[in-house]
Structure formats: structure tokens, C-alpha cells
Amino acid sequence: MSGQEVIQADPVRLEDIVDLERYPIDQLDHPDTQALLAHCRAELNDIGCVVIRNFVKPSSLQRMAAEAKRLLPETFWSQGSHNPYFTPDDQGLPAEHPKRFFERRESGYINSDVLEATSDLREIYEDPKMLRFVGECLNIWPLYCWADPLGRNPYSVMDSGHYFPWHFDGNEFTVSILVQESESGGCFEFAPDIRNPEDECFDDVKEVLEGGRDKVHQLQLRPGDLQLFKGRFSMHRVTRIEGDTMRIIALPTYSTDPHTVNRPKHSEHLYGRAMPIHYERENMRVDTLAD
């Protein structure tokens, strides 16, 4: 990808971002869109994940990459350790319990609250046609833009040597757009539906954490790919980045609940801080899972 900034003179629109000729998501009754929705629903039902290749136009990817690079000074870089639940160590549990499995994480977030007013990422996230399309893919409606002010649509950035360990998301669904890929590494790995709202399935989680591969899927995203992922119930990670090119991925995130946000500790781990809303809504959860 060129390092040269691409300037959008007029206000950016959905058609400036998404390849609507290939994927006419603004026309839900279009035969191509109906076929796409059927495919997405089947994949999400089967493995909790689906990828739509070359969904975002190259010109939009260039603008997103340029924005992320301009905002790099605003990045919160994390070099702490965490377990899959972003919870403190519980010494009352056995040493081999998944809650006591900590790995070092090195990555960064450009938080949602610092995105530029003309951001392509902000536009695609807030566009009602995109929201409806995502809801139709998930076969869930109503669907909402996530209430979390820091995590609703950030950029995740990873440099050479960085690693994002196994974890669960605090929200039900994540939509990812790979903006810039690393030279090597940066593979997305996930264990689909390894837990459910009623059961943490700690034995299955422990098996993956100890290196078991039977439940693990690998996915190598390419720039412009759109990924829909049920990250609340599928544990996942990004393998170590290799080479000199930074991995940049946009994370527009949606929820079935208009009020839930990350727990304060989860927010501090990922975004560097917690805001009053994270404390005010800490107990407003849609499930009783550990995180």
C-alpha cells in the first residue's frame, strides 16, 4: 500500500468505501445480496465467523491507513499480561485453571473517541445501511452500534514482534476490516463457540491454552476483507507479527444491547483507561460470564 495520503475532497459516503457493484449491500433484496446473506448466515452458524473478500475499496483502505498513521501518537500501547478474561489473578484457583493462564500482550489501539471527523471508519460504522446489512448477516434485529465510547470502532495496530494472546471479547459481535497486513505472521486463530452463555467450558478452554489444535481454526485476512465474528463465545488470538510493516485493522463493533460496555478492567487493559460510563454500567450485563 502506498504511504501517500489520499485526500477525500467531498464528504465520504458508503459507495466511496464499499464495493457496492460487487456487494450491493444497500439493496437487501438484490439477488447477489440475498446469496451473500445466505452464505454469511451459514458460516456464522457453523463456525461463528465469515469473511467477505475485497469488501472495501483500495482507495478507502488508503485513506484509513493514512488516518491511522496520522493518529499513531494517540495510540495506547499495551505491554501487560492478561488471561483470556482480562480478570485479575485468582490465587484461590488451581494453578492450571484458565483464569490463571496469563500471556504477555504487545499491541496498540487508536481509540474510537479520537477518530477524525471525516474518517472512513467512522462513516462505515455509523451508516444505517451497513448496520442493517450486518444485522441481516447475523440474522439479528434490532442491532445497535456499541455504546462503548472507546471500543466501538477503533483501529488495532501491531508492530514487529507484537502478539495478541488468547481472549474473549466483551461484546457479542465484532466486524473487522484489514487495512494493512504485516509482512508475515498476524494470523487470526479462533476456537469457535468454545463457551456459551450458560457454561464457561473451562476444560475446553484449558485444552486450547495448553496447545491443543483440534478446536482451532486459522484465518489469514487480506487488505479489504470484511470479517464478521462472534467473539464473545469464541476464544481467539493474533499470532506474532514479523517484518517491518505494521498490521492495521479496523474494528467496527456492534451489540444486541444498546447499553452494555466493557467492564472497567477490560477497558483499561485494551484502551488504556476507563471512563465513568464503564463504572456506571459495570453490572449491566447480558450474561453472567467471567468477563
Residue frames relative to the residue before (quaternion, step in Angstrom):
aa qw qx qy qz dx dy dz
M 1.0000 0.0000 0.0000 0.0000 0.00 0.00 0.00
S 0.5046 -0.6609 0.4662 0.3022 3.55 -0.95 0.81
G 0.4130 -0.7044 0.5184 0.2540 3.56 -1.08 0.73
Q 0.5190 0.6532 -0.4069 0.3720 3.56 1.28 -0.08
E 0.4620 -0.6925 0.4800 0.2767 3.57 -0.85 0.93
V 0.2377 -0.7402 0.6124 0.1431 3.52 -1.15 0.76
I 0.2126 -0.8051 0.5458 0.0934 3.56 -0.56 1.14
Q 0.2137 -0.7532 0.6115 0.1145 3.57 -0.89 0.97
A 0.3165 -0.7949 0.4860 0.1784 3.58 -0.29 1.26
D 0.7569 0.3153 -0.1785 0.5439 3.58 0.91 -0.92
P 0.6568 -0.4758 0.3777 0.4468 3.61 -1.21 0.27
V 0.4507 -0.7061 0.4775 0.2651 3.56 -0.85 0.99
R 0.1578 -0.7824 0.5992 0.0625 3.56 -1.07 0.83
L 0.7041 -0.4560 0.3180 0.4419 3.57 -1.26 0.27
E 0.6750 0.5047 -0.3011 0.4462 3.59 0.95 -0.84
D 0.6031 0.5345 -0.3575 0.4719 3.60 1.27 -0.24
I 0.7141 0.4505 -0.2255 0.4860 3.55 1.25 -0.47
V 0.7899 0.2847 -0.1203 0.5297 3.56 0.74 -1.13
D 0.4417 -0.6571 0.5420 0.2818 3.57 -1.10 0.72
L 0.1184 -0.8496 0.5129 0.0343 3.56 0.24 1.32
E 0.5614 0.5739 -0.4083 0.4346 3.61 1.17 -0.27
R 0.7077 0.4234 -0.2435 0.5105 3.55 1.01 -0.83
Y 0.7921 0.1318 -0.0334 0.5951 3.56 1.03 -0.90
P 0.0886 -0.8431 0.5289 0.0404 3.65 0.18 1.21
I 0.0004 -0.8568 0.5149 -0.0280 3.57 0.63 1.17
D 0.5877 0.5607 -0.3728 0.4486 3.58 1.27 -0.19
Q 0.7042 0.3300 -0.2353 0.5830 3.59 1.34 0.00
L 0.2007 -0.8416 0.4893 0.1096 3.56 0.18 1.27
D 0.6928 0.4661 -0.2887 0.4685 3.60 1.13 -0.53
H 0.4236 0.6930 -0.4744 0.3395 3.61 1.26 0.04
P 0.5618 -0.6301 0.4072 0.3486 3.65 -0.89 0.84
D 0.6452 0.5153 -0.3300 0.4576 3.61 0.98 -0.76
T 0.6576 0.4967 -0.3078 0.4755 3.58 1.02 -0.79
Q 0.6320 0.5266 -0.3335 0.4604 3.58 0.98 -0.78
A 0.6523 0.4988 -0.3139 0.4766 3.59 0.99 -0.81
L 0.6413 0.5226 -0.3163 0.4644 3.57 1.02 -0.82
L 0.6518 0.5154 -0.3140 0.4593 3.58 0.93 -0.87
A 0.6398 0.5234 -0.3279 0.4574 3.59 0.96 -0.82
H 0.6503 0.5115 -0.3072 0.4702 3.56 1.00 -0.85
C 0.6696 0.5067 -0.3013 0.4519 3.59 0.87 -0.95
R 0.6603 0.5099 -0.3130 0.4539 3.59 0.89 -0.88
A 0.6547 0.5159 -0.3198 0.4506 3.57 0.95 -0.85
E 0.6771 0.4901 -0.2930 0.4641 3.59 0.92 -0.91
L 0.6612 0.5015 -0.3071 0.4659 3.59 0.95 -0.86
N 0.6507 0.5047 -0.3106 0.4748 3.56 1.04 -0.72
D 0.6945 0.4932 -0.2660 0.4513 3.55 1.06 -0.83
I 0.8451 0.0417 0.0256 0.5324 3.60 0.70 -1.06
G 0.5279 -0.6739 0.3985 0.3292 3.60 1.22 0.22
C 0.7388 0.3253 -0.1888 0.5592 3.58 1.25 0.31
V 0.0669 0.7734 -0.6298 0.0271 3.57 -1.12 0.70
V 0.1924 -0.7697 0.6006 0.0993 3.57 -1.15 0.70
I 0.1460 -0.7410 0.6503 0.0816 3.54 -1.03 0.92
R 0.3105 -0.8019 0.4865 0.1544 3.55 -0.32 1.30
N 0.8618 0.0812 -0.0769 0.4948 3.58 -1.18 0.77
F 0.1974 0.8143 -0.5143 0.1831 3.56 0.99 0.88
V 0.7570 0.3282 -0.1642 0.5406 3.57 0.99 -0.90
K 0.5137 -0.6725 0.4516 0.2826 3.55 -0.96 0.93
P 0.6048 -0.5788 0.4054 0.3672 3.62 -1.11 0.64
S 0.6381 0.5312 -0.3433 0.4390 3.62 0.98 -0.76
S 0.6510 0.4959 -0.3139 0.4815 3.59 1.06 -0.72
L 0.6156 0.5385 -0.3443 0.4609 3.59 1.03 -0.74
Q 0.6359 0.5245 -0.3283 0.4612 3.58 1.01 -0.77
R 0.6636 0.4906 -0.3120 0.4707 3.60 0.96 -0.81
M 0.6429 0.5112 -0.3277 0.4669 3.60 1.00 -0.78
A 0.6529 0.5079 -0.3188 0.4628 3.59 0.91 -0.87
A 0.6494 0.5136 -0.3163 0.4631 3.58 0.99 -0.84
E 0.6391 0.5164 -0.3281 0.4661 3.59 0.99 -0.80
A 0.6610 0.5131 -0.3138 0.4487 3.58 0.86 -0.97
K 0.6724 0.4915 -0.3032 0.4630 3.59 0.96 -0.81
R 0.6211 0.5186 -0.3449 0.4758 3.61 1.08 -0.66
L 0.7449 0.4185 -0.2162 0.4725 3.57 1.04 -0.80
L 0.3393 0.7745 -0.4834 0.2265 3.61 1.23 0.08
P 0.6280 0.5330 -0.3666 0.4327 3.66 0.95 -0.66
E 0.6594 0.5015 -0.3050 0.4697 3.61 1.22 -0.42
T 0.4613 0.7177 -0.4304 0.2946 3.59 1.27 -0.18
F 0.2600 -0.6991 0.6377 0.1922 3.53 -1.15 0.74
W 0.1516 -0.7937 0.5868 0.0524 3.55 -0.56 1.23
S 0.1568 -0.7991 0.5774 0.0583 3.54 -0.72 1.11
Q 0.0156 -0.7905 0.6122 -0.0035 3.55 -0.96 0.91
G 0.4108 0.7232 -0.4580 0.3137 3.55 1.16 0.60
S 0.4548 -0.6375 0.5369 0.3138 3.52 -1.36 -0.13
H 0.0539 0.7985 -0.5990 0.0241 3.55 -1.11 0.62
N 0.4409 -0.6403 0.5510 0.3035 3.51 -1.32 0.34
P 0.7211 -0.4529 0.2721 0.4481 3.65 -1.18 0.11
Y 0.7194 0.4512 -0.2291 0.4758 3.59 1.24 -0.43
F 0.3684 -0.7430 0.4709 0.3008 3.59 1.33 -0.11
T 0.4706 0.6522 -0.4518 0.3861 3.58 1.05 0.80
P 0.5967 -0.5705 0.4097 0.3882 3.63 -1.17 0.45
D 0.6234 -0.5309 0.4144 0.3972 3.54 -1.25 0.41
D 0.1703 -0.7702 0.6099 0.0755 3.56 -0.99 0.91
Q 0.2220 -0.8258 0.5078 0.1041 3.56 -0.10 1.31
G 0.5454 0.6008 -0.4016 0.4247 3.57 1.27 -0.02
L 0.6404 0.5022 -0.3212 0.4843 3.58 1.26 -0.19
P 0.6164 -0.5305 0.4087 0.4143 3.61 -1.19 0.38
A 0.6322 -0.5785 0.3680 0.3609 3.56 -1.12 0.70
E 0.7144 0.4561 -0.2563 0.4647 3.60 1.09 -0.67
H 0.4257 0.7059 -0.4708 0.3142 3.62 1.24 0.09
P 0.5830 -0.6110 0.4000 0.3561 3.65 -0.99 0.76
K 0.6216 0.5454 -0.3527 0.4378 3.59 1.07 -0.59
R 0.7088 0.4160 -0.2567 0.5086 3.57 1.25 -0.30
F 0.5021 0.6196 -0.4261 0.4271 3.56 1.31 0.37
F 0.0194 0.8218 -0.5647 0.0730 3.58 -0.28 1.29
E 0.0500 -0.7706 0.6351 0.0172 3.54 -1.05 0.87
R 0.5022 -0.6503 0.4841 0.3009 3.54 -1.19 0.62
R 0.1553 -0.7876 0.5942 0.0502 3.53 -0.89 1.01
E 0.0035 0.7645 -0.6446 0.0109 3.54 -1.06 0.89
S 0.3832 0.6747 -0.5477 0.3131 3.54 -0.44 1.25
G 0.2836 -0.7736 0.5417 0.1664 3.54 -1.26 0.12
Y 0.1984 -0.7508 0.6147 0.1381 3.54 -1.31 0.41
I 0.2147 -0.6842 0.6788 0.1583 3.49 -1.17 0.78
N 0.3223 -0.8227 0.4368 0.1686 3.52 -0.05 1.35
S 0.6684 -0.5538 0.3446 0.3574 3.53 -1.20 0.68
D 0.6800 0.5350 -0.3033 0.3993 3.57 0.99 -0.78
V 0.6938 0.4433 -0.2991 0.4824 3.62 1.21 -0.09
L 0.4019 0.7186 -0.4889 0.2883 3.64 1.19 0.06
E 0.5411 -0.6446 0.4421 0.3103 3.54 -1.10 0.74
A 0.6408 -0.5626 0.3688 0.3700 3.56 -1.17 0.61
T 0.7456 0.3778 -0.2049 0.5092 3.59 1.07 -0.73
S 0.2899 0.8112 -0.4675 0.1982 3.59 1.28 0.30
D 0.4656 -0.6496 0.5281 0.2871 3.58 -0.99 0.88
L 0.6392 0.5344 -0.3271 0.4459 3.56 1.00 -0.81
R 0.6452 0.5025 -0.3228 0.4765 3.58 0.97 -0.81
E 0.6712 0.5188 -0.3029 0.4342 3.60 0.93 -0.89
I 0.6914 0.4616 -0.3027 0.4662 3.59 0.79 -0.91
Y 0.6332 0.5406 -0.3319 0.4434 3.57 1.08 -0.69
E 0.7642 0.3906 -0.2014 0.4721 3.57 0.87 -0.92
D 0.4981 0.6657 -0.4345 0.3463 3.60 1.22 -0.15
P 0.4446 -0.7247 0.4528 0.2686 3.65 -0.65 1.05
K 0.6095 0.5449 -0.3620 0.4478 3.62 1.10 -0.56
M 0.6398 0.5085 -0.3194 0.4797 3.57 1.04 -0.76
L 0.6347 0.5297 -0.3260 0.4586 3.57 0.95 -0.87
R 0.6744 0.4922 -0.2981 0.4627 3.57 0.90 -0.93
F 0.6303 0.5329 -0.3318 0.4568 3.58 1.01 -0.80
V 0.6532 0.4986 -0.3172 0.4734 3.59 0.89 -0.89
G 0.6473 0.5218 -0.3157 0.4571 3.59 0.97 -0.85
E 0.6566 0.4987 -0.3074 0.4750 3.57 1.01 -0.79
C 0.6160 0.5352 -0.3463 0.4628 3.59 1.02 -0.72
L 0.7197 0.4321 -0.2333 0.4908 3.55 0.94 -0.95
N 0.3161 -0.7605 0.4924 0.2815 3.56 1.32 -0.36
I 0.5591 0.5552 -0.3870 0.4791 3.53 1.11 0.87
W 0.2022 0.7568 -0.6065 0.1358 3.54 -0.91 0.95
P 0.4925 -0.1888 -0.8482 0.0478 1.53 -1.89 1.64
L 0.1940 -0.7233 0.6504 0.1268 3.49 -1.34 0.48
Y 0.2133 -0.8087 0.5430 0.0757 3.56 -1.03 0.79
C 0.5027 -0.5401 0.5601 0.3768 3.51 -1.31 0.35
W 0.5325 -0.6732 0.4120 0.3059 3.56 -0.88 0.99
A 0.4820 -0.7064 0.4503 0.2568 3.56 -0.96 0.90
D 0.5377 0.6442 -0.4164 0.3499 3.62 1.16 -0.37
P 0.3715 -0.7793 0.4562 0.2155 3.63 -0.48 1.14
L 0.7010 0.4463 -0.2714 0.4856 3.60 1.17 -0.46
G 0.8029 0.3494 -0.1387 0.4627 3.56 0.95 -0.91
R 0.4407 0.7420 -0.4416 0.2453 3.59 1.23 -0.05
N 0.8069 -0.1011 0.0662 0.5782 3.64 0.98 -0.68
P 0.1558 0.8199 -0.5352 0.1307 3.61 0.57 1.12
Y 0.4057 -0.5945 0.5940 0.3592 3.50 -1.43 -0.19
S 0.2045 -0.7200 0.6449 0.1544 3.54 -1.12 0.73
V 0.0627 -0.8044 0.5908 -0.0027 3.57 -0.84 1.00
M 0.0274 -0.7943 0.6062 -0.0279 3.55 -0.98 0.94
D 0.2481 -0.7729 0.5743 0.1059 3.56 -0.91 1.04
S 0.7468 -0.3812 0.2923 0.4601 3.54 -1.33 0.07
G 0.8030 0.2593 -0.2166 0.4909 3.58 -0.88 0.99
H 0.5560 0.6244 -0.3935 0.3822 3.58 1.22 -0.29
Y 0.0808 -0.7816 0.6186 -0.0055 3.54 -1.19 0.73
F 0.1602 -0.7658 0.6159 0.0926 3.58 -1.01 0.86
P 0.3161 -0.8151 0.4546 0.1703 3.60 -0.18 1.29
W 0.7332 -0.3984 0.3336 0.4387 3.53 -1.42 0.10
H 0.2004 0.7718 -0.5825 0.1576 3.57 -0.93 0.94
F 0.3520 -0.6602 0.6095 0.2624 3.50 -1.43 0.14
D 0.4540 -0.6664 0.5153 0.2902 3.57 -1.18 0.54
G 0.5028 -0.6541 0.4814 0.2959 3.54 -1.25 0.53
N 0.7063 0.3753 -0.2357 0.5520 3.59 1.28 -0.23
E 0.6383 -0.5730 0.3522 0.3744 3.58 -1.19 0.44
F 0.8348 0.1078 0.0155 0.5396 3.57 0.82 -1.01
T 0.0937 -0.7685 0.6304 0.0567 3.52 -1.13 0.74
V 0.1690 -0.7412 0.6413 0.1036 3.54 -1.10 0.79
S 0.1038 -0.8189 0.5645 0.0095 3.56 -0.70 1.11
I 0.0775 -0.7517 0.6525 0.0562 3.55 -1.15 0.72
L 0.2724 -0.7582 0.5644 0.1800 3.57 -0.52 1.12
V 0.2372 -0.7978 0.5470 0.0901 3.54 -0.65 1.19
Q 0.7861 -0.0543 0.0769 0.6109 3.57 0.93 -0.92
E 0.2548 -0.7867 0.5446 0.1396 3.59 -0.76 1.01
S 0.5069 -0.6237 0.4988 0.3244 3.55 -1.22 0.52
E 0.6565 -0.5139 0.3685 0.4112 3.55 -1.25 0.34
S 0.7788 -0.0791 0.0807 0.6170 3.56 1.06 -0.78
G 0.7164 0.3820 -0.3147 0.4917 3.56 -1.22 0.41
G 0.6204 0.5749 -0.3889 0.3652 3.57 -1.21 -0.48
C 0.3460 0.7384 -0.5052 0.2826 3.57 1.11 0.64
F 0.3553 -0.7224 0.5565 0.2053 3.56 -0.98 0.90
E 0.0295 -0.7911 0.6108 -0.0184 3.58 -0.75 1.09
F 0.0439 0.8161 -0.5733 0.0582 3.57 -0.97 0.81
A 0.2655 -0.7185 0.6239 0.1547 3.51 -1.28 0.63
P 0.2771 -0.8310 0.4553 0.1592 3.60 0.02 1.30
D 0.8725 -0.0030 -0.0195 0.4882 3.53 -1.11 0.90
I 0.2191 0.8096 -0.5152 0.1766 3.55 0.94 0.89
R 0.7482 0.1334 -0.1528 0.6317 3.57 1.32 -0.11
N 0.2170 -0.7622 0.5933 0.1410 3.55 -1.31 0.17
P 0.7170 -0.4780 0.2711 0.4290 3.63 -1.16 0.32
E 0.7279 0.4230 -0.2399 0.4834 3.59 1.16 -0.48
D 0.8049 0.2002 -0.0633 0.5550 3.60 1.17 -0.44
E 0.3861 -0.7348 0.5166 0.2103 3.59 -0.77 1.07
C 0.2150 -0.8103 0.5195 0.1652 3.62 1.22 -0.43
F 0.0317 0.8631 -0.5031 0.0296 3.57 0.92 0.93
D 0.6226 0.5502 -0.3570 0.4268 3.63 1.00 -0.71
D 0.6657 0.4886 -0.3033 0.4755 3.59 0.98 -0.83
V 0.6298 0.5240 -0.3268 0.4711 3.57 1.02 -0.81
K 0.6454 0.5331 -0.3120 0.4494 3.57 0.93 -0.93
E 0.6268 0.5535 -0.3364 0.4331 3.58 0.97 -0.83
V 0.6750 0.4729 -0.2936 0.4843 3.60 0.94 -0.88
L 0.6514 0.5268 -0.3219 0.4411 3.58 0.90 -0.88
E 0.7018 0.4516 -0.2623 0.4846 3.58 1.11 -0.65
G 0.7019 -0.5049 0.2546 0.4332 3.57 1.26 0.28
G 0.4236 0.7066 -0.4699 0.3170 3.59 1.23 0.04
R 0.2090 -0.8209 0.5256 0.0787 3.60 -0.84 0.95
D 0.4338 0.7370 -0.4448 0.2660 3.61 1.23 -0.18
K 0.7586 0.3700 -0.1912 0.5011 3.59 1.02 -0.79
V 0.6025 0.6133 -0.3312 0.3888 3.59 1.29 -0.15
H 0.1605 -0.7521 0.6345 0.0774 3.54 -1.04 0.95
Q 0.2347 -0.7566 0.5931 0.1437 3.58 -1.19 0.61
L 0.0266 -0.7957 0.6047 -0.0206 3.54 -1.05 0.82
Q 0.1373 -0.7794 0.6078 0.0660 3.57 -0.70 1.09
L 0.2100 -0.7960 0.5599 0.0941 3.56 -0.32 1.27
R 0.2137 -0.7479 0.6149 0.1296 3.55 -1.28 0.54
P 0.6502 -0.5273 0.3529 0.4180 3.63 -1.10 0.53
G 0.7686 0.3141 -0.2726 0.4861 3.52 -0.91 1.03
D 0.5487 0.6154 -0.3995 0.4007 3.59 1.24 -0.27
L 0.2299 -0.7349 0.6237 0.1343 3.53 -1.13 0.80
Q 0.0806 -0.7940 0.6024 0.0129 3.56 -0.81 1.03
L 0.1305 -0.7439 0.6505 0.0808 3.56 -1.02 0.89
F 0.0137 0.8363 -0.5366 0.1123 3.53 -0.69 1.14
K 0.3108 -0.7329 0.5789 0.1762 3.56 -1.00 0.92
G 0.0383 -0.8796 0.4740 -0.0167 3.54 0.38 1.29
R 0.5136 0.6423 -0.4266 0.3764 3.60 1.23 -0.09
F 0.7957 0.2930 -0.1182 0.5167 3.56 1.05 -0.78
S 0.6919 0.4183 -0.2596 0.5282 3.59 1.29 -0.24
M 0.3172 -0.7499 0.5477 0.1926 3.58 -0.53 1.15
H 0.0210 0.8242 -0.5603 0.0789 3.58 -0.94 0.89
R 0.0728 -0.7794 0.6208 0.0424 3.54 -1.33 0.31
V 0.2988 -0.6879 0.6169 0.2387 3.56 -1.40 0.10
T 0.4076 -0.7390 0.4805 0.2384 3.58 -0.63 1.12
R 0.7176 -0.4961 0.2909 0.3930 3.53 -1.26 0.50
I 0.4277 -0.7022 0.5210 0.2293 3.55 -1.02 0.94
E 0.0759 -0.7830 0.6167 0.0269 3.55 -1.03 0.88
G 0.7232 0.4011 -0.3169 0.4645 3.56 -1.09 0.73
D 0.6232 -0.6046 0.3870 0.3104 3.55 -1.35 0.18
T 0.6151 0.5616 -0.3557 0.4239 3.61 1.22 -0.13
M 0.4255 -0.7216 0.4954 0.2299 3.56 -0.76 1.08
R 0.3367 -0.6993 0.5910 0.2200 3.58 -1.10 0.73
I 0.0293 -0.7902 0.6116 -0.0255 3.58 -0.76 1.10
I 0.0585 0.7972 -0.5977 0.0623 3.57 -0.76 1.01
A 0.3219 -0.7326 0.5717 0.1814 3.57 -0.95 0.93
L 0.1462 -0.8251 0.5452 0.0235 3.56 -0.94 0.93
P 0.0042 -0.7896 0.6128 -0.0309 3.62 0.28 1.18
T 0.0996 -0.8495 0.5170 -0.0345 3.55 -0.56 1.21
Y 0.1433 -0.8104 0.5678 0.0176 3.55 -0.90 1.04
S 0.1633 -0.7940 0.5831 0.0545 3.54 -1.26 0.44
T 0.4614 -0.6534 0.5222 0.2957 3.54 -1.25 0.47
D 0.7103 0.3863 -0.2309 0.5413 3.56 1.30 -0.24
P 0.3679 -0.7770 0.4651 0.2113 3.62 -0.65 1.03
H 0.7117 0.4798 -0.2468 0.4500 3.60 1.24 -0.18
T 0.6194 0.5980 -0.3551 0.3643 3.62 1.00 -0.77
V 0.0397 -0.7565 0.6525 0.0194 3.56 -1.15 0.79
N 0.6882 -0.4393 0.3496 0.4595 3.58 -1.28 -0.01
R 0.5180 -0.5711 0.5168 0.3720 3.54 -1.24 0.42
P 0.6651 -0.5406 0.3271 0.3981 3.62 -1.09 0.62
K 0.6776 0.4925 -0.3069 0.4519 3.61 0.85 -0.92
H 0.6208 0.5346 -0.3294 0.4693 3.57 1.04 -0.79
S 0.6651 0.5042 -0.2947 0.4654 3.57 0.94 -0.92
E 0.6493 0.5185 -0.3195 0.4555 3.59 0.95 -0.83
H 0.6396 0.5323 -0.3254 0.4490 3.59 0.98 -0.85
L 0.7826 0.3819 -0.1861 0.4550 3.56 0.78 -1.06
Y 0.8331 0.2595 -0.0768 0.4824 3.56 0.80 -1.04
G 0.5893 -0.6481 0.3359 0.3463 3.55 1.28 0.18
R 0.8052 0.0459 -0.0192 0.5909 3.55 1.21 -0.26
A 0.2692 -0.7050 0.6221 0.2087 3.51 -1.36 0.25
M 0.2955 -0.7543 0.5654 0.1548 3.56 -1.08 0.78
P 0.7135 -0.4426 0.2955 0.4558 3.62 -1.16 0.28
I 0.6295 0.5560 -0.3491 0.4157 3.61 0.97 -0.77
H 0.6250 0.5468 -0.3486 0.4346 3.60 1.08 -0.64
Y 0.6755 0.4587 -0.2905 0.4989 3.59 1.07 -0.68
E 0.6471 0.5396 -0.3219 0.4318 3.58 0.97 -0.85
R 0.7896 0.3135 -0.1491 0.5060 3.58 1.01 -0.80
E 0.2811 0.8092 -0.4868 0.1706 3.59 1.23 0.25
N 0.7642 0.3689 -0.1987 0.4903 3.59 0.94 -0.78
M 0.5373 0.5935 -0.4195 0.4280 3.59 1.27 0.20
R 0.1803 0.8122 -0.5232 0.1845 3.57 0.35 1.30
V 0.4181 -0.6993 0.5206 0.2553 3.55 -1.18 0.62
D 0.7684 0.1482 -0.1271 0.6095 3.58 1.31 -0.04
T 0.4772 -0.6737 0.4889 0.2819 3.58 -1.31 0.04
L 0.2919 0.7830 -0.4998 0.2280 3.58 1.14 0.58
A 0.7194 -0.5060 0.2740 0.3890 3.55 -1.24 0.57
D 0.7687 0.3204 -0.1824 0.5227 3.58 1.01 -0.71
